[in-house]
Amino acid sequence: ENIFNAVNSISRNLRPGQYLTADDFWFIGSMALDVTTDSFEAEVLKASNEVPVLVDFWAEWCGPCRMLGPVLDRVEQEYRGRFKLVKVNTDHNQPVAARYRISGIPAVKLFSHGQVQA
């Protein structure tokens, strides 16, 4: 989704005297790659042969996911290059979520050498 469309969508719902806050911009600044069912093998399984890949399973409607996302982003920035952070939207990529038995979100799994390690 285009960032300008997202901001416009949020701001249309504001009442007079109500302002956007930093929490309204949770989706900005993430360095994590959005991975799809089609790109999961290359971006997670194959990539995890070179560097561990931390997969954040999330959904837009999930409040705890929105709180965890920025924390994972900060950890990735602090440990830059030591692991790769990717995000999988479980609503849009249900086959991946099912394959890894994601029954509740947020859920985070660490992949190394093509296998779930934690």
Salt bridges, closest charged atoms under 4 A:
GLU41 OE2 - LYS46 NZ 3.95
GLU43 OE1 - LYS84 NZ 2.64
ASP56 OD2 - LYS87 NZ 3.12
